[in-house]
Structures are given as structure tokens and as C-alpha cells.
Amino acid sequence: MTIQLMVPGMACSTCANNITNAVKTVDVHALVKTDLQTKMVSVETQAERTTIEQVLITAGYPPTEFSTELVEQKL
């Protein structure tokens, strides 16, 4: 499944790497794509959304709710 999250605290490539590494702790085969400009993280994973959200919170990058309409405007 693909999970899309907005992560406002993702500011640089180090943040993106930390997010990727955090996700990989729960699903080593996950495909993580980050967009620093839009603050969006897309995760293709077998893990549950709540699990991904929790590892991001633990890593210091809490995701926020976002409007699909807002995301479409930024794309």
C-alpha cells in the first residue's frame, strides 16, 4: 500500500534520510520518496499507516493531516 504524509519538520536532505531510515526500521523493503519543497513523504510499504506514523513521531518528524486538494495544488 502507498501512504502519503505531510511532514512539516522535514527541512533538508538529512531530514529526508532520517525519515527513510526510520521507515526502514519497520519495513526494510519499503520504498520511500520525499519531496523537500512540498514536505510530502510517500511510502510504499506492507506496514500499517499507524506504524509508519509512529516511527516518524519517534524519529522527531511527526506527520500532520493534510488536504488532498492542497497537495494537488502544490503538484
C-alpha positions in Angstrom: 0.0 0.0 0.0 1.1 3.6 -0.6 0.9 6.0 2.3 1.3 9.8 1.8 2.1 12.0 4.7 3.0 15.7 5.2 6.0 16.2 7.4 6.4 19.9 8.1 9.7 19.3 10.1 11.5 17.9 7.0 13.8 20.7 6.0 16.8 19.2 4.4 18.3 16.1 2.8 19.5 14.9 6.2 15.9 15.0 7.5 14.8 13.1 4.4 17.5 10.4 5.0 16.4 10.2 8.7 12.8 9.7 7.7 13.8 7.0 5.2 15.9 5.2 7.8 13.1 5.4 10.4 10.6 3.8 8.0 13.1 1.1 7.0 13.3 0.0 10.7 9.8 -1.3 10.4 9.8 -2.4 6.7 13.3 -2.9 5.2 11.7 -3.2 1.7 9.7 0.0 1.9 10.1 2.5 -1.0 10.3 6.0 0.5 10.1 9.1 -1.6 10.5 12.5 -0.1 9.8 16.0 -1.5 11.5 18.8 0.5 9.6 21.5 -1.4 6.1 20.2 -0.6 7.1 18.4 2.7 5.5 15.3 1.4 6.6 11.7 2.1 5.3 8.8 0.1 5.9 5.3 1.4 5.1 2.1 -0.4 5.0 -0.5 2.3 3.4 -3.5 3.8 3.3 -1.8 7.2 0.2 -0.2 8.6 -0.2 3.6 8.3 -0.3 4.0 12.1 3.0 2.1 12.4 4.7 4.4 9.8 3.3 7.5 11.6 4.6 6.2 15.0 8.1 5.7 13.7 8.2 9.1 12.2 7.0 10.6 15.5 9.6 8.7 17.4 12.3 9.9 15.0 11.2 13.5 15.6 9.3 14.1 12.4 5.6 14.0 13.3 3.3 13.9 10.2 0.3 16.2 10.1 -3.1 15.8 8.4 -3.3 17.4 5.0 -5.9 18.2 2.5 -5.7 16.3 -0.8 -6.8 19.4 -2.6 -3.9 21.4 -1.1 -1.5 18.6 -2.2 -2.9 18.7 -5.8 -2.4 22.5 -5.9 1.3 22.1 -5.0 2.0 19.4 -7.6 
